Amino acid sequence: MYDLIVIGGGPAGISGAVYAARKKIKTLIIATEIGGQSIVSPGIENWIGTLKISGLDLAKKFEDHIKLYKNNSLDIKKETVEEITEEKDYLNIKTNKGSYKGKTLLYTAGSVRRKIQIPGAEKFEHKGLTYCATCDGPVFAEMDVVVIGGGNAGFETALQLAEYTKSVTLLNRSSYYTADEITIKKTFENEKIKGILNANTTEFFGDTLLEGLKFEDENKKEHTLSTSGVFVEIGLIPSTKLLKNRVKLSETGKIITDPKTQRTSNNRIWAAGDCTDGLYHQNNIAAGDAVKALENLFFSIKKGEF
């Protein structure tokens, strides 16, 4: 029986596990992999205290950190959670390899990439349409490519692709970008990158492979772009299916938490990171929210609530 089970290996999960271990709470962290969404990023420049680090290197540091406490007050399992059930005095976490009991739960399972839902999207996925520049970008060397999305992820993808493609066109459906101003400025200083606002992508076309896309401007006028590669960065979907009947979720499926404590509607469950209804989602915010959750959870345990 664990005092706490942490689900998720991103910045929130790692922060929670480290703080729990330092407080000598008997803890288990379960994660399919360590690193979270940022693992595919070639360069992270806003992780406090580190000028620049790749997602892979940050994931390695995460793993090294939790291993400091392994077999002391922290157990680590690289497994996939399949089901969460609740008994009278504990939660039961079933994975692809076993079952574990915990008095409390810190849920930090993050989110998955949102897929674009327009004609041709399903047909050309992995045939010119992709959701991972790090994985597939080099295939499009010396080609004209398109990035769909106006947030930090979209701009970072554009910068990454500009290193080896002929040109990058950034399409954003609204009249403004949501990325950080410093990132926007840095991106458009690159002559290989241009942006188009008010561009609502409506269709992907081609024969067996992607050949281009169509989009409408603010006046509903249709435009066509020829391209063999499209990289989609249009946001994330919270990974909260496992808690659907355990906690209250927002209309968009995010876990509703108390912003002061990160506690959910279920007395035994706290949550932090991209899976929650917090107003902003960043690595630093996820880590901070997890620490906040741990402080509150620790006092709940000490007060004998469980």
Buried (B, 14 or more C-beta within 10 A) or exposed (E): EBBBBBBBBBBBBBBBBBBBBBBEBBBBBBBBEBBBBBBBBBEBBBBEEEEEBBBBBBBBBBBEBBEEBEEEBBBBBBBEBEEBEBEEEBBBBBBEEEEBBBBBBBBBBBBEBBEBEBEBBEBBBEBBBBBEBBEBBEEBEEBBBBBBBBBBBBBBBBBBBBEBBEBBBBBBBEEEBBBBEEBBEBBBEEEBBEBBBBBBBBBBBBEEEBBBBBBBEEEEEEEEBEBBBBBBBBBBBBBBEBBEEBBEBEEEBBBBBEEEBBBBEBEBBBBBBBBBBBEEBBBBBBBBBBBBBBBBBBEBBEEEEB
